[in-house]
Amino acid sequence: MILEYFMILLLLLMVGLAIYAVETKDLLASVIAAGFVSLVASIVYLYLQAPDVAMTEAAIGAGLTTLIFIIAIRKTERRER
């Protein structure tokens, strides 16, 4: 029962972070929020007993993709005009 509430909380957190990532004007904050969405998704996959998918999501989705976007932002302008 308590794990179901935890899952609902994680899913609501994911939706909130995704909305923040889309709506914010600061590109770095948007990329970090999207990285946290991937990190929360990996926790959800772990809860659903898919540790291989969770590790892949954490490594690729939260780690590598976020790093590539941050490097791209450093080479361009950070804020939208």
C-alpha angles and dihedrals in degrees: 000000000000091000090056090055089048090053092050089049091051092049092049089049090052092051092047093050091047092052090048091050091053098042103043120095095210107091096202092053089047093053092047091050090050089051090053089050088057091046092052089046089056089053089051090051089051090052089051088056097250102124094163092056090044092054092047092049092048094048100040104023101037100025116031100029092048091049093050091050092048091052090050091049091050089057093049137038116299101214131053116240 
